Amino acid sequence: MSVAGRRVAVVGMGGAFPTCTGLDEFDKKLFTGQSLIREWPKALQYPKQIRSTVAGYITEPEMNLEAIHPVPETEWPETYVDHLGRIPDLNLATADLGCVWAMIGALESIEMAGWTKEETESEQTGVVVASGGGGNVVSRHAWHAFYELGKKTRMAGSHTVDRAMSYREAANVSCLIRNKGVCESIISACATGLGNIGYAYRLIKFGLQDRAICGGVEGTALETFIGFDAMQVLSKGFAPEQSSRPFDVKRNGFVCSFGAGIVALEEYEMAKARGANILGIIDGYFNNSDGDGNMFYPSYDGQRRLWKGLMADAEIKPEVVKVHGTATPVGDILELISVVDTLGEDGYHIAAPKAQFGHMLGAAGSVEFIATLLMLKNQKVLPCINSDELNTEPENFQKKDGWQGSDKPAAAYRHLISQEIVEKEINQIVCLNYGFGGTNSAMAVSRDDR
């Protein structure tokens, strides 16, 4: 149960973003309507084996990192060098690339939050960070060295386990910042990023922690890309910057992207008392499961129950809804309808940040939460670029017997989905994210001066 009077503030943020050197450049590029998606050289190496060749990826040099390889015959990095000296070598030795991004994001968040060493290392400071993947890069090369090359186990390196375990991001962040509170990973497919923030929010709201470093990560991995390409759910046939096209009638799949979004949360009165710069206040969080037994197909009923649960926990009247908006044929429109059937057809805008930087999987919810905080700061709605033409006819699922939602086509809601940046007063934004297995998450965040 929540503790009466306890509220949760966002006081810091950081991470890793495609084509960007940091948060400031991410902010600038988003609000000038730029795409962060490009042709991926790693995918282009396999033209006869891979359908899609675009991604929102990050190279080591772009993050001022250098990969160190044990011997020339191995492609996998044994460790990394941080040319900016942010992460000690001891911590780099236990980290895959995503973990390095998570640690950088954690340090950036703590610096922005202004937490002291004592506060950071306190029993009242938790870490809740996870990814959607399973350490594929480290594992593939370790097993290749053993099974195919016949190398001894030591060739895999003494850190294969800790660099590939599911809990690796939280473990590495916790060991770096030396917090003494909770250290956990909540893994829920593409709802992971927002789910970890939601869990951390509850820890503070319920009085179990006073502060938390939280978020989601998805390290650059061709292995992850291959899996989705095999499902034939990735966008193809467009120029890179036009490939991610939520709601557009020609959408044919999402753009696989990579990154990290880490935020610092703190009990509101504590943050206010010490003069923290409050980036937003979390009004409420709710998550649920579709419960229909379908691993992949989105559920109108599940999403409507998600909204109902969020509204039972907080006053919800957003000026913007940040949707999951992957650019998949069914998911976009079903989500759009669940929003308008809940909030009505006017009075707010819909933002789909994946249009600009693609689908970051385990990092999607947290990076999009950072984009949401930037919308609050800038008082601007991000554009849904590439939504050039909306379907003027209802979707097939809207024509089936028993359909309970709106039967209007996407084009009827053009006024909610802008291709240009919209400047307006924004007091509250609702964030939505979903994942395989029918997992759903929703969070409302507001300005402090609301």
C-alpha positions as CSV (number, residue, x, y, z in Angstrom):
1,M,0.0,0.0,0.0
2,S,1.1,3.5,-0.7
3,V,2.0,5.7,2.2
4,A,-0.2,8.8,2.6
5,G,1.4,12.0,1.5
6,R,4.4,10.4,-0.3
7,R,4.9,11.6,-3.9
8,V,7.6,10.8,-6.3
9,A,9.7,13.3,-8.3
10,V,12.0,12.8,-11.2
11,V,15.3,14.7,-10.4
12,G,17.8,13.3,-12.9
13,M,18.2,11.6,-16.3
14,G,20.8,10.4,-18.7
15,G,21.7,7.5,-21.0
16,A,22.8,6.6,-24.5
17,F,21.0,7.7,-27.7
18,P,21.6,6.9,-31.4
19,T,23.7,9.4,-33.3
20,C,24.0,11.6,-30.1
21,T,26.9,12.4,-27.9
22,G,24.6,12.9,-24.9
23,L,21.3,14.2,-23.6
24,D,21.7,17.8,-24.9
25,E,22.1,16.6,-28.5
26,F,19.3,14.1,-28.1
27,D,17.1,17.0,-27.0
28,K,18.2,19.2,-29.8
29,K,17.7,16.6,-32.5
30,L,14.3,15.5,-31.3
31,F,12.9,19.0,-31.2
32,T,14.2,19.9,-34.6
33,G,12.3,16.9,-36.0
34,Q,15.4,14.9,-37.0
35,S,15.5,11.1,-37.4
36,L,18.2,9.1,-35.6
37,I,17.9,6.1,-37.8
38,R,20.5,5.1,-40.4
39,E,21.8,2.2,-42.5
40,W,23.5,-0.3,-40.3
41,P,26.8,-1.6,-41.6
42,K,26.6,-4.8,-39.6
43,A,23.3,-5.7,-41.2
44,L,24.6,-4.7,-44.7
45,Q,27.3,-7.4,-44.3
46,Y,24.7,-10.1,-44.7
47,P,22.6,-8.8,-47.7
48,K,21.3,-12.2,-48.7
49,Q,20.4,-13.3,-45.2
50,I,18.7,-10.2,-43.7
51,R,15.6,-8.4,-44.9
52,S,15.9,-5.1,-43.1
53,T,19.1,-3.0,-43.0
54,V,18.3,0.1,-41.0
55,A,18.6,0.7,-37.2
56,G,19.0,3.2,-34.5
57,Y,22.4,2.0,-33.4
58,I,25.3,3.4,-31.4
59,T,29.0,2.8,-32.0
60,E,31.6,2.6,-29.3
61,P,33.5,5.7,-30.5
62,E,30.3,7.8,-30.4
63,M,30.1,7.1,-26.7
64,N,33.9,7.8,-26.3
65,L,34.5,4.1,-25.7
66,E,37.0,1.7,-27.2
67,A,36.5,-2.1,-27.4
68,I,39.5,-4.2,-26.4
69,H,39.7,-7.6,-28.1
70,P,41.7,-10.5,-26.6
71,V,43.1,-11.8,-29.9
72,P,42.6,-10.8,-33.5
73,E,40.6,-14.0,-34.3
74,T,37.8,-13.0,-31.9
75,E,35.2,-10.3,-32.6
76,W,33.8,-10.0,-29.1
77,P,35.3,-7.4,-26.8
78,E,37.0,-8.6,-23.6
79,T,36.6,-5.2,-22.0
80,Y,36.2,-1.5,-22.8
81,V,38.3,1.6,-22.3
82,D,36.4,4.7,-21.3
83,H,38.3,7.6,-22.9
84,L,36.4,10.1,-20.7
85,G,37.3,8.3,-17.5
86,R,33.7,8.0,-16.3
87,I,33.8,4.3,-15.5
88,P,36.7,2.7,-13.6
89,D,38.4,-0.2,-15.4
90,L,37.3,-2.6,-12.6
91,N,33.7,-1.9,-13.4
92,L,34.2,-2.0,-17.2
93,A,35.6,-5.6,-16.9
94,T,32.3,-7.0,-15.7
95,A,30.1,-5.0,-18.2
96,D,28.8,-5.6,-21.7
97,L,28.1,-2.6,-23.9
98,G,24.6,-2.0,-22.5
99,C,25.9,-2.2,-19.0
100,V,28.4,0.5,-19.8
101,W,25.7,2.7,-21.1
102,A,23.6,2.1,-18.0
103,M,26.5,3.1,-15.7
104,I,27.1,6.3,-17.7
105,G,23.4,7.1,-17.5
106,A,23.3,6.4,-13.8
107,L,26.2,8.8,-13.2
108,E,24.6,11.5,-15.3
109,S,21.3,11.1,-13.4
110,I,23.0,11.3,-10.0
111,E,25.0,14.4,-11.1
112,M,21.8,16.1,-12.3
113,A,20.0,15.0,-9.2
114,G,22.7,16.5,-7.0
115,W,22.8,13.6,-4.6
116,T,25.7,13.4,-2.2
117,K,27.9,10.4,-1.8
118,E,26.2,9.6,1.4
119,E,22.7,9.8,-0.2
120,T,23.8,7.7,-3.2
121,E,25.3,4.9,-1.0
122,S,22.4,4.9,1.4
123,E,20.2,2.0,2.4
124,Q,17.4,4.2,1.2
125,T,18.7,4.3,-2.4
126,G,17.7,1.5,-4.8
127,V,18.6,0.4,-8.3
128,V,16.1,-1.0,-10.7
129,V,17.5,-1.4,-14.2
130,A,17.1,-4.1,-16.8
131,S,17.2,-4.9,-20.6
132,G,15.0,-7.0,-22.9
133,G,17.9,-9.0,-24.3
134,G,20.1,-11.7,-22.7
135,G,23.7,-10.8,-23.2
136,N,23.6,-12.2,-26.8
137,V,26.9,-10.7,-28.0
138,V,29.0,-12.0,-25.2
139,S,27.3,-15.4,-25.2
140,R,27.5,-16.0,-29.0
141,H,31.3,-15.4,-29.2
142,A,32.0,-17.4,-26.0
143,W,30.2,-20.4,-27.3
144,H,31.7,-20.1,-30.7
145,A,35.2,-20.1,-29.2
146,F,34.4,-23.3,-27.3
147,Y,32.2,-25.3,-29.7
148,E,33.5,-24.2,-33.1
149,L,37.1,-23.2,-32.5
150,G,37.8,-25.8,-29.8
151,K,39.2,-23.3,-27.4
152,K,39.5,-24.0,-23.7
153,T,36.9,-22.4,-21.4
154,R,39.3,-19.6,-20.4
155,M,39.1,-18.3,-24.0
156,A,35.5,-17.3,-23.2
157,G,36.9,-15.0,-20.5
158,S,36.4,-15.0,-16.8
159,H,33.5,-12.6,-17.0
160,T,31.2,-14.4,-19.4
161,V,28.7,-15.2,-16.6
162,D,28.4,-11.7,-15.1
163,R,28.5,-10.0,-18.5
164,A,25.6,-12.1,-19.9
165,M,23.3,-12.7,-16.9
166,S,19.8,-11.2,-17.1
167,Y,20.5,-9.1,-14.0
168,R,23.7,-7.6,-15.3
169,E,22.7,-4.0,-15.8
170,A,21.4,-3.5,-12.2
171,A,24.4,-5.4,-10.8
172,N,26.9,-3.2,-12.6
173,V,25.1,0.0,-11.7
174,S,24.8,-1.0,-8.1
175,C,28.5,-2.0,-7.9
176,L,29.5,1.3,-9.4
177,I,27.4,3.6,-7.2
178,R,27.6,1.3,-4.1
179,N,24.0,1.8,-3.0
180,K,22.9,-0.3,-0.1
181,G,19.1,-0.4,-0.9
182,V,17.2,-2.6,-3.4
183,C,19.0,-3.9,-6.5
184,E,16.7,-5.6,-8.9
185,S,15.8,-6.1,-12.6
186,I,12.2,-6.2,-13.8
187,I,12.3,-7.8,-17.3
188,S,9.1,-7.5,-19.3
189,A,10.0,-7.4,-23.0
190,C,9.3,-4.0,-24.6
191,A,7.6,-2.7,-21.5
192,T,10.8,-3.2,-19.5
193,G,12.0,0.4,-19.5
194,L,8.8,1.9,-18.2
195,G,8.2,-1.1,-16.0
196,N,11.4,-0.6,-14.1
197,I,10.6,3.1,-13.5
198,G,7.2,2.1,-12.4
199,Y,8.5,-0.5,-9.9
200,A,11.0,2.1,-8.6
201,Y,8.2,4.6,-8.2
202,R,6.2,2.1,-6.1
203,L,9.2,1.4,-3.9
204,I,9.3,5.1,-3.0
205,K,5.5,5.6,-3.0
206,F,5.2,2.6,-0.6
207,G,7.9,4.0,1.7
208,L,10.4,1.2,1.0
209,Q,13.1,3.6,-0.5
210,D,13.6,7.3,-0.7
211,R,15.6,7.4,-3.9
212,A,16.1,5.1,-6.9
213,I,18.2,4.9,-10.1
214,C,16.0,3.1,-12.7
215,G,15.3,2.5,-16.3
216,G,16.0,0.2,-19.3
217,V,18.7,-0.7,-21.7
218,E,19.2,-2.5,-25.0
219,G,22.8,-2.9,-26.1
220,T,23.7,-2.9,-29.8
221,A,23.4,-6.6,-30.9
222,L,23.0,-8.0,-34.4
223,E,21.8,-11.2,-32.7
224,T,18.7,-9.3,-31.4
225,F,18.1,-7.7,-34.8
226,I,18.3,-11.1,-36.5
227,G,15.6,-12.5,-34.3
228,F,13.1,-9.8,-35.2
229,D,14.1,-9.9,-38.8
230,A,13.3,-13.6,-38.8
231,M,9.8,-12.8,-37.6
232,Q,9.4,-10.4,-40.6
233,V,8.3,-7.6,-38.3
234,L,11.0,-5.0,-39.2
235,S,10.5,-2.1,-41.6
236,K,12.0,-2.4,-45.0
237,G,11.8,-0.7,-48.4
238,F,12.2,2.9,-47.2
239,A,15.1,5.4,-46.8
240,P,16.5,5.1,-43.3
241,E,15.0,8.4,-42.0
242,Q,11.6,7.4,-43.5
243,S,11.6,3.8,-42.2
244,S,9.9,4.3,-38.8
245,R,6.4,5.4,-39.7
246,P,3.8,5.0,-36.9
247,F,0.2,5.3,-38.0
248,D,1.1,5.7,-41.7
249,V,-0.9,3.6,-44.1
250,K,2.3,2.2,-45.6
251,R,3.9,1.1,-42.4
252,N,5.2,-2.4,-42.6
253,G,7.1,-3.0,-39.3
254,F,9.3,-1.3,-36.7
255,V,12.9,-0.2,-36.8
256,C,15.1,-2.1,-34.4
257,S,17.1,0.3,-32.3
258,F,19.4,0.4,-29.3
259,G,20.1,2.7,-26.4
260,A,19.7,3.4,-22.7
261,G,17.4,5.6,-20.6
262,I,18.2,6.0,-16.9
263,V,16.4,8.4,-14.5
264,A,16.8,9.3,-10.8
265,L,13.6,9.3,-8.7
266,E,13.3,10.8,-5.2
267,E,10.5,11.3,-2.6
268,Y,9.0,14.6,-3.5
269,E,9.2,16.4,-0.1
270,M,12.9,15.4,0.3
271,A,13.8,16.6,-3.2
272,K,11.9,19.9,-2.6
273,A,13.5,20.5,0.8
274,R,17.0,20.3,-0.6
275,G,16.2,22.5,-3.6
276,A,16.4,19.9,-6.3
277,N,15.5,20.7,-9.9
278,I,12.3,18.6,-10.3
279,L,11.9,17.5,-13.9
280,G,8.5,16.0,-13.3
281,I,6.2,14.4,-10.7
282,I,4.9,10.9,-11.3
283,D,1.1,11.1,-10.8
284,G,0.5,7.3,-11.1
285,Y,1.6,4.0,-12.5
286,F,-0.4,0.9,-13.5
287,N,0.5,-2.3,-15.3
288,N,-1.5,-5.4,-16.2
289,S,-1.6,-8.4,-18.6
290,D,-3.9,-8.9,-21.5
291,G,-5.0,-12.3,-20.2
292,D,-6.1,-13.6,-23.6
293,G,-3.4,-16.2,-24.1
294,N,-2.0,-14.5,-27.2
295,M,1.8,-13.9,-27.1
296,F,1.9,-11.2,-29.8
297,Y,-1.4,-9.7,-30.8
298,P,-2.4,-6.5,-29.0
299,S,-5.5,-6.5,-26.9
300,Y,-8.1,-3.7,-26.9
301,D,-9.6,-5.1,-23.7
302,G,-6.2,-5.2,-22.0
303,Q,-5.4,-1.6,-23.0
304,R,-8.7,-0.3,-21.8
305,R,-8.3,-2.0,-18.5
306,L,-4.8,-0.5,-18.3
307,W,-6.3,3.0,-18.6
308,K,-9.0,2.1,-16.1
309,G,-6.3,1.1,-13.6
310,L,-4.3,4.2,-14.1
311,M,-7.3,6.5,-13.7
312,A,-8.3,4.8,-10.5
313,D,-4.9,5.7,-9.0
314,A,-4.6,9.4,-10.1
315,E,-6.3,12.4,-11.8
316,I,-5.7,11.8,-15.5
317,K,-6.3,14.6,-17.9
318,P,-3.3,14.7,-20.2
319,E,-2.4,17.3,-22.9
320,V,-0.2,14.6,-24.6
321,V,-0.4,10.8,-24.8
322,K,3.0,9.3,-25.5
323,V,2.0,6.1,-27.3
324,H,3.9,2.8,-27.8
325,G,3.5,3.4,-31.6
326,T,5.8,0.8,-33.1
327,A,4.6,1.2,-36.8
328,T,3.2,-2.4,-36.9
329,P,0.1,-2.9,-39.0
330,V,-2.3,-3.8,-36.2
331,G,-0.7,-2.4,-33.0
332,D,-0.7,1.3,-34.0
333,I,-4.4,1.6,-34.8
334,L,-5.7,-0.6,-32.0
335,E,-3.7,1.5,-29.6
336,L,-5.0,4.7,-31.2
337,I,-8.5,3.5,-30.7
338,S,-8.0,2.5,-27.1
339,V,-6.7,6.0,-26.4
340,V,-9.6,7.9,-28.1
341,D,-12.2,5.5,-26.6
342,T,-10.8,6.4,-23.2
343,L,-10.1,10.2,-23.5
344,G,-12.4,11.2,-26.3
345,E,-11.5,12.7,-29.7
346,D,-10.3,16.1,-28.8
347,G,-8.3,18.1,-26.2
348,Y,-4.9,16.4,-26.5
349,H,-2.2,15.3,-28.9
350,I,-0.5,12.0,-29.6
351,A,3.3,11.7,-29.7
352,A,5.1,8.6,-31.1
353,P,8.8,9.1,-30.5
354,K,9.7,5.8,-32.2
355,A,9.1,7.7,-35.5
356,Q,12.4,9.5,-34.8
357,F,14.5,6.9,-33.1
358,G,12.9,3.5,-33.6
359,H,12.0,0.8,-31.2
360,M,14.6,0.4,-28.5
361,L,13.0,-2.8,-27.1
362,G,14.0,-3.1,-23.4
363,A,15.1,0.6,-23.4
364,A,12.0,1.8,-25.3
365,G,9.9,2.8,-22.3
366,S,12.7,4.6,-20.4
367,V,14.1,6.5,-23.4
368,E,10.6,7.5,-24.3
369,F,10.0,8.6,-20.7
370,I,13.0,10.9,-21.1
371,A,11.6,12.2,-24.3
372,T,8.4,12.8,-22.3
373,L,10.3,14.8,-19.7
374,L,11.8,16.8,-22.5
375,M,8.4,17.6,-23.9
376,L,7.4,18.9,-20.4
377,K,10.5,21.0,-20.3
378,N,10.2,22.4,-23.8
379,Q,6.4,22.7,-23.7
380,K,6.4,21.1,-27.2
381,V,4.8,17.9,-28.6
382,L,7.2,15.8,-30.6
383,P,6.2,15.3,-34.2
384,C,5.0,12.0,-35.6
385,I,7.3,12.2,-38.6
386,N,6.5,9.9,-41.6
387,S,2.8,9.6,-40.7
388,D,2.3,10.9,-44.2
389,E,-1.1,9.3,-45.0
390,L,-3.5,7.8,-42.6
391,N,-5.9,5.1,-43.7
392,T,-9.3,6.4,-44.7
393,E,-10.9,3.0,-44.3
394,P,-11.4,1.0,-41.1
395,E,-9.0,-1.7,-40.4
396,N,-10.0,-5.4,-40.8
397,F,-10.3,-6.0,-37.1
398,Q,-12.8,-3.1,-36.8
399,K,-15.1,-4.9,-39.3
400,K,-15.3,-8.1,-37.3
401,D,-18.4,-9.2,-35.4
402,G,-18.2,-8.4,-31.8
403,W,-15.7,-5.5,-32.1
404,Q,-16.4,-3.1,-29.2
405,G,-14.3,-0.1,-30.1
406,S,-14.6,2.9,-32.5
407,D,-15.2,1.9,-36.1
408,K,-13.7,5.2,-37.4
409,P,-10.5,4.9,-39.6
410,A,-7.2,6.4,-38.5
411,A,-7.7,9.4,-40.8
412,A,-10.5,10.5,-38.6
413,Y,-7.9,11.3,-35.9
414,R,-5.4,13.2,-38.1
415,H,-5.9,16.3,-35.8
416,L,-4.4,14.3,-32.9
417,I,-1.3,13.1,-34.8
418,S,0.8,16.0,-36.0
419,Q,3.8,15.7,-38.4
420,E,5.1,19.0,-37.1
421,I,6.2,20.1,-33.6
422,V,3.3,21.5,-31.7
423,E,3.9,24.3,-29.1
424,K,1.3,24.3,-26.4
425,E,0.8,24.3,-22.6
426,I,1.6,20.8,-21.4
427,N,0.9,20.0,-17.7
428,Q,0.5,16.2,-17.9
429,I,1.6,13.4,-20.2
430,V,0.6,9.8,-20.1
431,C,3.2,7.2,-21.3
432,L,2.2,3.8,-22.7
433,N,4.3,0.8,-23.4
434,Y,3.5,-2.8,-24.2
435,G,5.4,-6.1,-24.7
436,F,5.3,-9.7,-25.9
437,G,3.3,-11.9,-23.6
438,G,0.5,-9.3,-23.2
439,T,2.3,-7.1,-20.7
440,N,1.2,-3.5,-20.5
441,S,2.4,-0.4,-18.6
442,A,1.1,3.1,-18.2
443,M,2.5,6.1,-16.3
444,A,1.3,9.7,-15.9
445,V,3.9,12.5,-15.2
446,S,3.3,16.2,-14.6
447,R,5.1,19.5,-14.3
448,D,6.0,20.5,-10.7
449,D,4.2,23.8,-11.1
450,R,1.0,22.3,-12.4
